[in-house]
Amino acid sequence: MQEMAKGIFTPERILRLVAELKAYRRELAAAGDKTAILWATSAIYYIEREEEPGMNSFLVNLCA
């Protein structure tokens, strides 16, 4: 899974995923779901500056 994460999550793909998570977070804010906003924000912070996707457990688990 680590090798798969390295192949799938290129810097461009990570940027796209972060943008999608930010859009999702805005939808959650509009719905007033504070718990889900926290989880989305945590995911954003955990991956947005990732340089080694194969070592990021969130991205590896997405591959699984």
C-alpha positions as CSV (number, residue, x, y, z in Angstrom):
1,M,0.0,0.0,0.0
2,Q,2.9,2.3,0.7
3,E,4.2,1.9,-2.9
4,M,0.7,2.4,-4.2
5,A,0.3,5.7,-2.2
6,K,3.6,7.0,-3.6
7,G,2.3,6.3,-7.2
8,I,-1.2,7.6,-6.7
9,F,-0.6,10.7,-4.6
10,T,1.6,12.9,-6.7
11,P,2.0,16.5,-5.5
12,E,-0.7,17.5,-8.0
13,R,-3.1,14.9,-6.8
14,I,-2.6,15.9,-3.2
15,L,-3.3,19.5,-4.1
16,R,-6.6,18.4,-5.8
17,L,-7.5,16.2,-2.8
18,V,-6.9,19.2,-0.4
19,A,-9.0,21.4,-2.6
20,E,-11.8,18.9,-2.6
21,L,-11.6,18.5,1.2
22,K,-11.8,22.3,1.6
23,A,-14.9,22.4,-0.6
24,Y,-16.4,19.6,1.5
25,R,-15.5,21.4,4.7
26,R,-17.4,24.5,3.4
27,E,-20.5,22.3,2.8
28,L,-20.2,20.9,6.3
29,A,-19.9,24.5,7.7
30,A,-23.1,25.5,5.8
31,A,-24.8,22.4,7.4
32,G,-23.5,23.3,10.8
33,D,-21.7,19.9,11.3
34,K,-18.9,21.0,13.7
35,T,-17.6,17.5,14.4
36,A,-17.2,16.7,10.7
37,I,-15.6,20.1,10.1
38,L,-13.0,19.2,12.6
39,W,-12.3,15.8,11.0
40,A,-12.0,17.4,7.5
41,T,-9.7,20.1,8.8
42,S,-7.5,17.5,10.4
43,A,-7.3,15.5,7.2
44,I,-6.3,18.7,5.3
45,Y,-3.5,19.6,7.7
46,Y,-2.3,16.0,7.7
47,I,-1.8,15.8,4.0
48,E,-1.5,19.3,2.5
49,R,2.3,19.5,2.8
50,E,3.1,15.8,2.4
51,E,6.3,15.1,0.6
52,E,6.4,11.3,1.3
53,P,2.9,9.9,0.6
54,G,4.0,6.4,1.2
55,M,4.8,7.3,4.8
56,N,1.5,9.0,5.4
57,S,-0.9,6.6,7.1
58,F,-4.0,8.6,6.0
59,L,-3.0,8.3,2.3
60,V,-1.9,4.7,2.7
61,N,-5.3,3.9,4.2
62,L,-7.1,5.6,1.4
63,C,-5.3,3.2,-1.0
64,A,-6.4,0.2,1.1
